[in-house]
Amino acid sequence: MRAYKPKDDVQKKAYYTDRFYVSPQVPKFSVEDDEVFAHDLEAIRAKVEVLDAYIQVGQMVVFIKPEDNYKVLELLRDRCEYTQLSEMSAIDWLAKRGGFEVFYQMLSMNKRKRLRIKMFINKGEAVNSVEKLFRSADWSEREMFDMFGIEANGHPFMKRILMPNDWQGHPLLKSYPLQGDEFASWYEVDKIYGKEARDIIGPELRDTAKVDRYDSERFARLGHEVPKGTKITGNEPKNEQNYQEDGGVFMIKKFDKKDSVVIDDPQR
Amino acid sequence: MQVKNRLTPFFENITFDREDNEMILNFGPQHPSAHGQLRLMLHLQQEMIVKAHPDIGYLHRGMEKMAENMIYNEFMPTTDRMDYIASSANNYGFALSVERLIGLEVPRRAKVIRMMLLEINRIMSHLFWLATTALDIGAMTVFLFAFREREHLMDIIEGYCGARLTHAAIRIGGVPLDIQDSFIAQLRTFLDKLPANIKDYEDLLNTNRIWLMRMEEVGIISKEMALSWGCTGPMLRASGVAWDIRKEEPYELYDEVEFKVPYSDKGDNFARYRIYMEEMRESAKILYQTIDMYEKCVKDNQTELMAHAPKYVSAPKLDIMTQNYSLMQHFVLVTQGMRPPVGEVYVATESPKGELGFYINSQGGPYPYRLKLRAPSFWHTGILTDLLPGHYIPDVVSIIGTTNIVFGEVDR
């Protein structure tokens, strides 16, 4: 039986994992261990519900409900001195949990602390834009929309940022293949030459590094691929010339083409 | 073959038929002073910009996607292609974040070599910045001078790792090689000459009328704006925040070296220029100290270059070639890749451009579940939206110059 390959996560997987292998965990510590973080967490708890909180690799991670994100970030900026939103983005958990995790990476320069606000949203849900609080979220939220399709409510210019405006699909989803999908392979052909030229040009070769190692016929034509079985010589007559010197080479038998066999099927 | 109508751009380059007398000027993406593929749509009233709309993505290669499909060590050379002006800084940022994730301690000698590479990269990057920005503004001499010095540094790096631009000189767990014999002598020669060289640039620029007109009181970023836009590095320090991650959250041996963090409260182009120059001097100071640290490592016979962690890092080559078990470990690490523990980490390092952060979410597999690259230039490009309005067309070039954006990093 062929191994089952899930369609909702087409990213590369480990090809072998020991049956008894148990992944170690990066240790999580209680927030009470750190005075500053404990204080911040208390401030957040006073305002909204905190689902989980711990310290990992020196940074506090706080899980909140998605509708509270604006309130929490406002609180952190105005009351807790977290003046910079270093980074925000999402993690695709559609395959396992049916949604996305959105994280906000905050930095307090006065306290020299970093913390991460995390929240889980279901598929199709939007987040509240925090662009009013941190201008840096303007571009981050656009990037998140571009890469995951998560919209931010209240964003002034919710448009793709890295991919072209008329692109279809969201590249960082786990269901999106690394080499791009059907749409991606026709995008430039359609755009530059028009749909009517599809038959002449063919789909774009998205994996430029792909080499068929069993192909002894066309491996030298990388980048100029033709369908399998196409005569690549055109109408050129067969060259019957023998390339061995007339007098022969020491120790090597004279090559006679008539005695040799040409194997037509390279994959025989 | 080509259907002409299909190449009509979304925006005409210039529109004259608007009622409000506003003109839209399309700057880039192929503009020599855009430092890469930056497209700016500028709404103009006469010569003044009233609205700016930066458009990026022309160099988007999907590095975060690639990272999800690569084992950790495989991704290292890809990080070179982010900020390709100082590629070791990217290598280092990635290596450090994976090391923090798995909790590796790097041997001291490797740390010293890493610091040397990082600071050499910083000087290289700043020299490149100076050269290109000066060239954009019209100072050809400074361009040639700065490239001459940068060449010297690239030769040193080439001697170390064989590459001049995309170094891949740092590994997860340490560095692959010890520095070559001529490294320190070459570096000393360079450093001894550097103050005089920097003085040359400053003599050419500091009192140059054209330079001052294009730099002073142009592109002022207030402190609030810099913080709100996520500016880091020289962009933030020029706006009055003395925040340097090397100083505030020291990694490697930055807590053992003496250096100052130059900052200014002016926030204009000139302040940023001065900070780049000062930072080169500070980097030189750090480099002198790392040379001493390296020589002490040699004297103390600390020869380890890679961390000893068989689960994550291959053994030294000699062991691999002589010991069976090391060979097996190496084979597994190369074919399957290391498997860091389940967890997530965000590590920020001070790259020449600003805060370079790597967020890694590991689910225990050999491929990162999610890797987010926090590249400083991304927001330094975004700030142009708010920064350019109110300025004039000639200022655009000098402002883009001093933001020091590199598009490998913006688009990733």
Interface residues (C-beta under 8 A of the other chain):
Chain A: Q11 K12 K13 A14 Y15 Y16 T17 Y21 S23 P24 Q25 V26 K28 Q56 V57 Q59 V61 T83 Q84 L85 S86 E87 S89 I91 D92 F103 Q105 L107 M109 R112 R114 R116 F134 R135 S136 D138 W139 M147 R160 I161 L162 M163 P164 N165 P171 L172 K174 Y176 L178 K191 I192 Y193 G194 A197
Chain B: M1 Q2 V3 R6 L7 F10 I56 G57 H60 G62 E64 K65 M66 E68 N69 M70 R100 L101 G103 M225 L227 S228 W229 G230 T232 V241 W243 E248 E249 Q336 G337 R339 P341 V342 G343 E344 V345 Y346 V347 A348 E355 G357 Y359 N361 S362 Q363 G364 G365 P366 Y367 Y369 R370 K372 R374 F378 W379 G382 I383 T385 D386 D411 R412
